[in-house]
């Protein structure tokens, strides 16, 4: 466990993790700010009152994921949130269920590449 993670893997892990800001910040912002026309579109699949709490949850889990001391909790909560998104897309039969799956894979790959303790818990067979 004293071996260090190669620099390119740490950088790639952080890059993937930071890349998720392109997904979570706009999504959370729209749910919280609710610009004109947002609730009309949102209400087609969700109750209008659910946007604000979901936006807060989304941003909170993302912040927990980025903070080194809370990264595992954030990753688990993010995975649960994205699992709900997958279920919602499948239920709505809109064919976009793969988007939260990809986001979840990127999130955990980013965490895996930058975190030695996670690697110890889930090693590759060759290690």
DSSP file (Angstrom, degrees, kcal/mol; ACC not computed):
  #  RESIDUE AA STRUCTURE BP1 BP2  ACC     N-H-->O    O-->H-N    N-H-->O    O-->H-N    TCO  KAPPA ALPHA  PHI   PSI    X-CA   Y-CA   Z-CA
    1    1 A X              0   0    0      0, 0.0   119,-0.1     0, 0.0   115,-0.0   0.000 360.0 360.0 360.0  -4.7    0.0    0.0    0.0
    2    2 A X        +     0   0    0      2,-0.1     2,-0.1     0, 0.0     0, 0.0   0.635 360.0 103.4 -85.3 -13.5    3.1    2.2    0.1
    3    3 A X  S    S-     0   0    0      1,-0.1     2,-0.2   113,-0.0   113,-0.0  -0.445  71.7-128.5 -69.6 142.4    3.4    2.3   -3.7
    4    4 A X        -     0   0    0     -2,-0.1     2,-0.4     1,-0.1    -1,-0.1  -0.511  17.4-106.6 -92.0 160.1    2.2    5.5   -5.2
    5    5 A X        -     0   0    0     -2,-0.2     5,-0.1     1,-0.1    -1,-0.1  -0.674  46.5-100.1 -81.0 133.7   -0.2    5.9   -8.0
    6    6 A X    >>  -     0   0    0     -2,-0.4     4,-2.0     1,-0.1     3,-0.8  -0.246  29.5-120.9 -55.5 143.3    1.4    7.0  -11.2
    7    7 A X  H 3> S+     0   0    0      1,-0.3     4,-2.7     2,-0.2     5,-0.2   0.863 111.1  56.4 -56.0 -40.7    1.1   10.7  -11.8
    8    8 A X  H 3> S+     0   0    0      1,-0.2     4,-2.2     2,-0.2    -1,-0.3   0.845 107.8  49.2 -64.5 -31.3   -0.7   10.2  -15.1
    9    9 A X  H <> S+     0   0    0     -3,-0.8     4,-2.7     2,-0.2    -1,-0.2   0.895 111.1  48.5 -74.3 -39.8   -3.4    8.1  -13.4
   10   10 A X  H  X S+     0   0    0     -4,-2.0     4,-2.5     2,-0.2     5,-0.2   0.927 114.5  46.4 -62.6 -43.9   -3.9   10.7  -10.6
   11   11 A X  H  X S+     0   0    0     -4,-2.7     4,-2.6     2,-0.2    -2,-0.2   0.924 113.8  47.9 -65.3 -43.8   -4.2   13.5  -13.2
   12   12 A X  H  X S+     0   0    0     -4,-2.2     4,-2.6    -5,-0.2     5,-0.2   0.905 111.3  51.7 -62.7 -41.4   -6.5   11.4  -15.4
   13   13 A X  H  X S+     0   0    0     -4,-2.7     4,-2.2     1,-0.2    -2,-0.2   0.925 112.8  43.8 -60.9 -46.3   -8.6   10.5  -12.3
   14   14 A X  H  X S+     0   0    0     -4,-2.5     4,-3.0     2,-0.2     5,-0.2   0.885 111.8  54.4 -67.3 -37.0   -9.0   14.2  -11.3
   15   15 A X  H  X S+     0   0    0     -4,-2.6     4,-2.3     2,-0.2    -2,-0.2   0.928 110.4  45.9 -62.0 -44.5   -9.7   15.2  -14.9
   16   16 A X  H  X S+     0   0    0     -4,-2.6     4,-0.9     2,-0.2    -1,-0.2   0.908 114.1  49.2 -63.6 -41.0  -12.5   12.7  -15.1
   17   17 A X  H >< S+     0   0    0     -4,-2.2     3,-0.5    -5,-0.2    -2,-0.2   0.918 113.8  44.7 -65.0 -43.4  -13.9   13.8  -11.8
   18   18 A X  H >< S+     0   0    0     -4,-3.0     3,-2.2     1,-0.2     4,-0.3   0.839 103.4  65.9 -69.7 -32.8  -13.7   17.5  -12.7
   19   19 A X  H >< S+     0   0    0     -4,-2.3     3,-1.8     1,-0.3     4,-0.3   0.811  87.8  70.0 -57.3 -29.9  -15.2   16.7  -16.1
   20   20 A X  T XX S+     0   0    0     -4,-0.9     4,-2.9    -3,-0.5     3,-1.4   0.678  78.3  77.7 -64.7 -15.9  -18.4   15.7  -14.2
   21   21 A X  H <>>S+     0   0    0     -3,-2.2     4,-1.5     1,-0.3     5,-0.6   0.826  85.1  63.4 -61.5 -28.0  -18.9   19.4  -13.4
   22   22 A X  H <45S+     0   0    0     -3,-1.8    -1,-0.3    -4,-0.3    -2,-0.2   0.716 113.6  33.7 -67.1 -19.3  -20.2   19.7  -17.0
   23   23 A X  H <>5S+     0   0    0     -3,-1.4     4,-1.4    -4,-0.3    -2,-0.2   0.859 123.8  38.5 -97.1 -52.2  -23.0   17.4  -16.0
   24   24 A X  H  X5S+     0   0    0     -4,-2.9     4,-2.8     2,-0.2     5,-0.3   0.876 110.9  53.3 -77.0 -39.7  -23.8   18.2  -12.4
   25   25 A X  H  X5S+     0   0    0     -4,-1.5     4,-2.7    -5,-0.3     5,-0.2   0.957 113.7  40.5 -65.4 -49.9  -23.4   22.0  -12.2
   26   26 A X  H  ><S+     0   0    0     -5,-0.6     4,-2.6     2,-0.2     5,-0.2   0.931 118.0  48.9 -63.1 -41.6  -25.8   22.8  -15.1
   27   27 A X  H  X S+     0   0    0     -4,-1.4     4,-1.8     1,-0.2    -2,-0.2   0.947 115.8  42.0 -62.4 -49.2  -28.3   20.2  -14.0
   28   28 A X  H  X S+     0   0    0     -4,-2.8     4,-1.9     2,-0.2     5,-0.2   0.898 113.1  54.6 -63.9 -40.9  -28.3   21.2  -10.4
   29   29 A X  H  X S+     0   0    0     -4,-2.7     4,-3.7    -5,-0.3     5,-0.5   0.936 108.5  47.4 -59.0 -48.4  -28.4   24.9  -11.3
   30   30 A X  H  X S+     0   0    0     -4,-2.6     4,-1.8     1,-0.2    -1,-0.2   0.880 111.6  50.8 -63.7 -37.3  -31.4   24.5  -13.5
   31   31 A X  H  < S+     0   0    0     -4,-1.8    -1,-0.2    -5,-0.2    -2,-0.2   0.851 119.6  36.4 -68.7 -32.7  -33.3   22.6  -10.9
   32   32 A X  H  < S+     0   0    0     -4,-1.9    -2,-0.2    -5,-0.1    -3,-0.2   0.920 124.2  38.1 -85.2 -47.9  -32.5   25.2   -8.2
   33   33 A X  H  < S-     0   0    0     -4,-3.7    -3,-0.2    -5,-0.2    -2,-0.2   0.819  85.2-160.8 -74.6 -31.3  -32.8   28.4  -10.3
   34   34 A X     <  -     0   0    0     -4,-1.8     3,-0.1    -5,-0.5     5,-0.1   0.943  12.8-155.5  48.4  64.3  -35.7   27.2  -12.4
   35   35 A X    >   -     0   0    0     -5,-0.2     3,-2.5     1,-0.2     4,-0.5  -0.120  38.8 -61.1 -63.0 166.8  -35.4   29.6  -15.3
   36   36 A X  T 3  S+     0   0    0      1,-0.3    -1,-0.2     2,-0.1    -2,-0.0  -0.196 126.3  14.8 -52.9 131.6  -38.4   30.4  -17.4
   37   37 A X  T 3> S+     0   0    0     -3,-0.1     4,-1.6     1,-0.0    -1,-0.3   0.206  97.6 103.6  89.5 -15.5  -39.9   27.4  -19.1
   38   38 A X  H <> S+     0   0    0     -3,-2.5     4,-3.1     1,-0.2     5,-0.2   0.956  80.1  46.3 -65.5 -50.3  -37.9   24.9  -16.9
   39   39 A X  H  > S+     0   0    0     -4,-0.5     4,-2.6     1,-0.2    -1,-0.2   0.838 108.0  57.8 -64.4 -32.1  -40.8   23.9  -14.7
   40   40 A X  H  4 S+     0   0    0      2,-0.2    -1,-0.2     1,-0.2     4,-0.2   0.933 114.3  37.6 -61.7 -45.1  -43.1   23.4  -17.7
   41   41 A X  H >< S+     0   0    0     -4,-1.6     3,-1.3     1,-0.2     4,-0.3   0.904 116.3  52.7 -71.5 -42.3  -40.7   20.9  -19.2
   42   42 A X  H >X S+     0   0    0     -4,-3.1     4,-2.2     1,-0.3     3,-1.6   0.873 100.5  62.5 -60.4 -39.2  -39.8   19.4  -15.8
   43   43 A X  T 3< S+     0   0    0     -4,-2.6    -1,-0.3     1,-0.3    -2,-0.2   0.578  85.1  76.1 -68.9  -9.0  -43.5   18.8  -15.0
   44   44 A X  T <4 S+     0   0    0     -3,-1.3    -1,-0.3    -4,-0.2    -2,-0.2   0.797 118.6  10.5 -70.5 -26.7  -43.9   16.5  -18.0
   45   45 A X  T <4 S+     0   0    0     -3,-1.6     2,-0.3    -4,-0.3    -2,-0.2   0.574 130.1  38.5-125.4 -17.8  -42.1   13.7  -16.0
   46   46 A X  S  < S-     0   0    0     -4,-2.2    -1,-0.2     2,-0.0     2,-0.2  -0.919  86.7 -94.7-133.4 157.2  -41.8   14.9  -12.4
   47   47 A X    >   -     0   0    0     -2,-0.3     3,-2.0     1,-0.1     4,-0.4  -0.511  39.4-122.1 -65.7 140.7  -43.9   16.8   -9.9
   48   48 A X  T >  S+     0   0    0      1,-0.3     3,-1.2    -2,-0.2     4,-0.4   0.843 108.9  59.0 -55.6 -36.3  -42.9   20.5  -10.0
   49   49 A X  T 3> S+     0   0    0      1,-0.2     4,-0.6     2,-0.1    -1,-0.3   0.551  93.0  68.7 -72.8  -6.7  -42.0   20.6   -6.3
   50   50 A X  H <> S+     0   0    0     -3,-2.0     4,-2.0     1,-0.2    -1,-0.2   0.656  80.2  76.9 -86.6 -14.6  -39.4   17.9   -6.8
   51   51 A X  H <> S+     0   0    0     -3,-1.2     4,-2.5    -4,-0.4     5,-0.2   0.949  93.3  47.4 -62.6 -51.4  -36.9   20.0   -8.8
   52   52 A X  H  > S+     0   0    0     -4,-0.4     4,-2.2     1,-0.2     5,-0.2   0.941 114.2  44.4 -61.0 -51.5  -35.5   22.1   -6.0
   53   53 A X  H  X S+     0   0    0     -4,-0.6     4,-2.5     1,-0.2    -1,-0.2   0.905 114.9  49.9 -62.0 -38.0  -34.8   19.2   -3.5
   54   54 A X  H  X S+     0   0    0     -4,-2.0     4,-2.6     2,-0.2    -1,-0.2   0.882 109.9  51.2 -66.8 -36.7  -33.3   17.1   -6.3
   55   55 A X  H  X S+     0   0    0     -4,-2.5     4,-2.4    -5,-0.2     5,-0.2   0.909 111.2  47.4 -63.9 -42.4  -31.1   20.0   -7.4
   56   56 A X  H  X S+     0   0    0     -4,-2.2     4,-2.5     2,-0.2    -2,-0.2   0.923 113.8  47.6 -65.0 -44.5  -29.8   20.5   -3.9
   57   57 A X  H  X S+     0   0    0     -4,-2.5     4,-2.7    -5,-0.2     5,-0.3   0.924 111.4  51.7 -61.5 -44.8  -29.2   16.7   -3.5
   58   58 A X  H  X S+     0   0    0     -4,-2.6     4,-1.7     1,-0.2    -2,-0.2   0.935 114.1  41.4 -59.2 -49.4  -27.4   16.5   -6.8
   59   59 A X  H  X S+     0   0    0     -4,-2.4     4,-2.3     2,-0.2    -1,-0.2   0.886 113.9  53.2 -68.4 -38.1  -25.0   19.4   -6.0
   60   60 A X  H  X S+     0   0    0     -4,-2.5     4,-2.5    -5,-0.2    -2,-0.2   0.920 109.6  47.6 -64.2 -43.3  -24.4   18.2   -2.5
   61   61 A X  H  X S+     0   0    0     -4,-2.7     4,-2.0     1,-0.2    17,-0.2   0.883 111.4  51.8 -66.2 -35.6  -23.5   14.7   -3.6
   62   62 A X  H  X S+     0   0    0     -4,-1.7     4,-1.8    -5,-0.3    -2,-0.2   0.910 110.1  47.9 -67.1 -40.9  -21.2   16.1   -6.2
   63   63 A X  H  X S+     0   0    0     -4,-2.3     4,-2.0     1,-0.2    -2,-0.2   0.926 111.2  50.9 -64.1 -44.2  -19.4   18.4   -3.7
   64   64 A X  H  < S+     0   0    0     -4,-2.5    10,-0.5     1,-0.2     6,-0.2   0.881 109.1  52.9 -59.5 -37.4  -19.1   15.4   -1.3
   65   65 A X  H  < S+     0   0    0     -4,-2.0    -1,-0.2     9,-0.3    -2,-0.2   0.866 110.8  45.9 -65.3 -38.2  -17.5   13.4   -4.1
   66   66 A X  H  < S+     0   0    0     -4,-1.8     2,-0.5    -5,-0.1    -2,-0.2   0.799  92.5  87.2 -78.5 -29.0  -14.9   16.1   -4.9
   67   67 A X  S >< S-     0   0    0     -4,-2.0     3,-1.3     1,-0.1     4,-0.5  -0.598  76.9-139.7 -75.3 122.4  -13.9   16.7   -1.3
   68   68 A X  G >  S+     0   0    0     -2,-0.5     3,-0.8     1,-0.3     4,-0.3   0.844  98.4  51.2 -53.3 -39.9  -11.1   14.2   -0.5
   69   69 A X  G 3  S+     0   0    0      1,-0.2    -1,-0.3     2,-0.1     4,-0.1   0.735 120.9  33.5 -72.9 -20.7  -12.3   13.4    3.1
   70   70 A X  G <> S+     0   0    0     -3,-1.3     4,-2.9    -6,-0.2     5,-0.2   0.172  82.8 114.4-117.4  16.3  -15.9   12.7    1.9
   71   71 A X  H <> S+     0   0    0     -3,-0.8     4,-2.5    -4,-0.5     5,-0.1   0.844  77.0  48.8 -60.8 -37.3  -15.2   11.2   -1.5
   72   72 A X  H  > S+     0   0    0     -4,-0.3     4,-2.5     2,-0.2    -1,-0.2   0.936 113.6  45.5 -70.5 -45.3  -16.5    7.7   -0.7
   73   73 A X  H  > S+     0   0    0      1,-0.2     4,-2.8     2,-0.2     5,-0.2   0.938 115.4  48.3 -60.5 -46.5  -19.7    8.9    0.8
   74   74 A X  H  X S+     0   0    0     -4,-2.9     4,-2.6   -10,-0.5    -9,-0.3   0.902 111.2  50.5 -60.8 -41.5  -20.2   11.3   -2.2
   75   75 A X  H  X S+     0   0    0     -4,-2.5     4,-2.2    -5,-0.2    -1,-0.2   0.906 112.5  46.0 -63.9 -41.8  -19.4    8.5   -4.6
   76   76 A X  H  X S+     0   0    0     -4,-2.5     4,-2.2     2,-0.2    -2,-0.2   0.920 114.9  46.3 -67.4 -43.7  -21.9    6.2   -3.0
   77   77 A X  H  X S+     0   0    0     -4,-2.8     4,-2.6     2,-0.2    -2,-0.2   0.891 112.4  51.3 -65.4 -38.4  -24.6    8.8   -2.8
   78   78 A X  H  X S+     0   0    0     -4,-2.6     4,-2.9    -5,-0.2     5,-0.2   0.906 108.6  51.6 -63.3 -41.4  -23.9    9.8   -6.4
   79   79 A X  H  X S+     0   0    0     -4,-2.2     4,-2.1     2,-0.2    -2,-0.2   0.907 110.9  47.8 -61.9 -42.2  -24.3    6.2   -7.5
   80   80 A X  H  X S+     0   0    0     -4,-2.2     4,-1.9     2,-0.2    -2,-0.2   0.927 112.4  49.1 -63.8 -44.9  -27.6    6.0   -5.7
   81   81 A X  H  X S+     0   0    0     -4,-2.6     4,-1.7     1,-0.2    -2,-0.2   0.926 112.7  47.2 -60.0 -46.0  -28.8    9.2   -7.3
   82   82 A X  H  X S+     0   0    0     -4,-2.9     4,-2.4     1,-0.2    -1,-0.2   0.826 106.7  58.1 -68.3 -31.3  -27.7    8.1  -10.8
   83   83 A X  H  X S+     0   0    0     -4,-2.1     4,-2.3     2,-0.2    -1,-0.2   0.899 106.1  49.5 -62.2 -40.0  -29.4    4.7  -10.2
   84   84 A X  H  X S+     0   0    0     -4,-1.9     4,-2.3     2,-0.2    -2,-0.2   0.868 109.0  52.7 -64.3 -36.6  -32.6    6.6   -9.7
   85   85 A X  H  X S+     0   0    0     -4,-1.7     4,-2.4     2,-0.2    -2,-0.2   0.903 108.3  50.2 -66.2 -40.4  -32.0    8.5  -12.9
   86   86 A X  H  X S+     0   0    0     -4,-2.4     4,-2.6     1,-0.2     5,-0.2   0.950 111.6  48.3 -60.6 -48.5  -31.5    5.3  -14.8
   87   87 A X  H  X S+     0   0    0     -4,-2.3     4,-2.7     1,-0.2    -2,-0.2   0.889 110.8  51.5 -60.3 -39.6  -34.8    3.9  -13.4
   88   88 A X  H  X S+     0   0    0     -4,-2.3     4,-2.5     2,-0.2    -1,-0.2   0.926 110.8  46.9 -63.8 -45.0  -36.6    7.1  -14.3
   89   89 A X  H  X>S+     0   0    0     -4,-2.4     5,-1.6     2,-0.2     4,-0.7   0.891 113.7  48.4 -65.3 -39.0  -35.3    7.0  -17.9
   90   90 A X  H ><5S+     0   0    0     -4,-2.6     3,-0.7     2,-0.2    -2,-0.2   0.932 112.8  48.4 -65.3 -44.4  -36.3    3.4  -18.2
   91   91 A X  H 3<5S+     0   0    0     -4,-2.7    -2,-0.2     1,-0.3    -1,-0.2   0.889 112.1  48.3 -62.3 -39.9  -39.7    4.0  -16.7
   92   92 A X  H 3<5S-     0   0    0     -4,-2.5    -1,-0.3    -5,-0.2    -2,-0.2   0.603 102.1-138.5 -76.1 -10.5  -40.3    7.0  -19.1
   93   93 A X  T <<5 +     0   0    0     -3,-0.7    -3,-0.2    -4,-0.7    -2,-0.1   0.876  57.9 137.5  54.8  41.3  -39.1    4.8  -22.0
   94   94 A X      < -     0   0    0     -5,-1.6    -4,-0.1     0, 0.0    -1,-0.1   0.481  63.7-127.0 -97.9  -2.4  -37.1    7.7  -23.4
   95   95 A X  S    S+     0   0    0     -6,-0.5     3,-0.4     1,-0.1    -5,-0.1   0.543  81.9 106.8  75.3   6.3  -34.0    5.7  -24.3
   96   96 A X    >>  +     0   0    0     -7,-0.2     3,-1.5     1,-0.2     4,-0.6   0.179  36.2 111.7-102.7  17.7  -31.6    7.9  -22.4
   97   97 A X  H 3>  +     0   0    0      1,-0.3     4,-1.0    -8,-0.2    -1,-0.2   0.761  67.6  67.7 -62.3 -23.8  -30.9    5.5  -19.6
   98   98 A X  H 3> S+     0   0    0     -3,-0.4     4,-2.6     1,-0.2    -1,-0.3   0.740  86.0  70.5 -69.8 -22.2  -27.3    5.1  -20.8
   99   99 A X  H <> S+     0   0    0     -3,-1.5     4,-2.4     1,-0.2    -1,-0.2   0.964 102.0  40.2 -63.6 -53.9  -26.4    8.7  -19.9
  100  100 A X  H  X S+     0   0    0     -4,-0.6     4,-2.3     1,-0.2    -1,-0.2   0.822 113.7  56.8 -66.2 -25.7  -26.5    8.3  -16.1
  101  101 A X  H  X S+     0   0    0     -4,-1.0     4,-2.3     2,-0.2    -2,-0.2   0.948 109.6  44.5 -64.3 -47.2  -24.8    4.9  -16.5
  102  102 A X  H  X S+     0   0    0     -4,-2.6     4,-2.6     2,-0.2    -2,-0.2   0.905 112.7  51.7 -63.2 -42.6  -21.9    6.5  -18.4
  103  103 A X  H  X S+     0   0    0     -4,-2.4     4,-2.4     1,-0.2    -1,-0.2   0.914 110.5  49.0 -61.4 -42.8  -21.8    9.4  -15.8
  104  104 A X  H  X S+     0   0    0     -4,-2.3     4,-2.4     2,-0.2     5,-0.2   0.899 110.9  49.3 -63.6 -41.5  -21.6    6.8  -13.0
  105  105 A X  H  X S+     0   0    0     -4,-2.3     4,-2.5     2,-0.2     5,-0.2   0.925 112.5  48.0 -63.9 -44.1  -18.8    4.8  -14.7
  106  106 A X  H  X S+     0   0    0     -4,-2.6     4,-2.6     2,-0.2    -2,-0.2   0.900 110.9  52.0 -62.4 -40.6  -16.8    8.0  -15.3
  107  107 A X  H  X S+     0   0    0     -4,-2.4     4,-2.0    -5,-0.2    -2,-0.2   0.938 114.7  40.4 -62.5 -47.2  -17.3    9.1  -11.7
  108  108 A X  H  X S+     0   0    0     -4,-2.4     4,-2.7     2,-0.2    -1,-0.2   0.844 114.1  52.7 -74.4 -32.3  -16.1    5.8  -10.2
  109  109 A X  H  X S+     0   0    0     -4,-2.5     4,-2.6    -5,-0.2    -2,-0.2   0.920 109.8  50.1 -65.2 -42.7  -13.3    5.5  -12.8
  110  110 A X  H  X S+     0   0    0     -4,-2.6     4,-1.2    -5,-0.2    -2,-0.2   0.919 114.2  44.1 -59.7 -44.2  -12.1    9.0  -11.8
  111  111 A X  H  X S+     0   0    0     -4,-2.0     4,-0.7     2,-0.2    -2,-0.2   0.904 113.3  51.5 -67.4 -41.5  -12.2    8.1   -8.1
  112  112 A X  H >< S+     0   0    0     -4,-2.7     3,-0.7     1,-0.2     7,-0.2   0.903 108.7  50.5 -62.5 -43.0  -10.5    4.7   -8.7
  113  113 A X  H 3< S+     0   0    0     -4,-2.6    -1,-0.2     1,-0.2    -2,-0.2   0.796 117.7  38.4 -68.1 -27.5   -7.7    6.2  -10.7
  114  114 A X  H 3< S+     0   0    0     -4,-1.2     2,-0.5    -3,-0.2    -1,-0.2   0.411 105.0  74.4-103.9   2.8   -6.9    8.8   -8.0
  115  115 A X    <X  -     0   0    0     -4,-0.7     4,-1.5    -3,-0.7    -1,-0.1  -0.937  49.8-170.6-129.3 114.8   -7.5    6.8   -4.9
  116  116 A X  H  > S+     0   0    0     -2,-0.5     4,-1.7     1,-0.2    -1,-0.1   0.866  89.7  55.2 -66.9 -38.9   -5.1    4.1   -3.5
  117  117 A X  H  > S+     0   0    0      1,-0.2     4,-1.5     2,-0.2    -1,-0.2   0.888 107.3  49.3 -65.9 -39.1   -7.5    2.9   -0.8
  118  118 A X  H  > S+     0   0    0      1,-0.2     4,-2.1     2,-0.2    -1,-0.2   0.891 108.1  54.5 -66.1 -38.4  -10.3    2.2   -3.4
  119  119 A X  H  < S+     0   0    0     -4,-1.5    -1,-0.2     1,-0.2    -2,-0.2   0.868 105.7  53.1 -61.4 -36.9   -7.8    0.3   -5.5
  120  120 A X  H  < S+     0   0    0     -4,-1.7     3,-0.5     1,-0.2    -1,-0.2   0.855 110.4  47.1 -67.9 -33.8   -7.0   -1.9   -2.5
  121  121 A X  H  < S+     0   0    0     -4,-1.5     2,-0.3     1,-0.3    -2,-0.2   0.846 126.3  27.4 -74.2 -34.5  -10.6   -2.7   -2.1
  122  122 A X  S  < S+     0   0    0     -4,-2.1    -1,-0.3    -5,-0.1    -2,-0.1  -0.660  83.9 176.7-129.9  74.9  -11.3   -3.4   -5.7
  123  123 A X        -     0   0    0     -3,-0.5     2,-0.2    -2,-0.3    -3,-0.1  -0.417  32.4-114.2 -79.9 155.4   -8.0   -4.6   -7.3
  124  124 A X    >   -     0   0    0     -2,-0.1     3,-1.5     1,-0.1    -1,-0.1  -0.572  31.7-114.2 -76.9 152.2   -7.5   -5.8  -10.8
  125  125 A X  T 3  S+     0   0    0      1,-0.3    -1,-0.1    -2,-0.2    -2,-0.1   0.809 114.3  58.4 -60.1 -31.1   -6.6   -9.5  -11.1
  126  126 A X  T 3         0   0    0      1,-0.2    -1,-0.3     0, 0.0    -3,-0.0   0.639 360.0 360.0 -75.4 -14.1   -3.2   -8.7  -12.5
  127  127 A X    <         0   0    0     -3,-1.5    -1,-0.2     0, 0.0    -2,-0.2   0.473 360.0 360.0 -81.9 360.0   -2.2   -6.6   -9.4
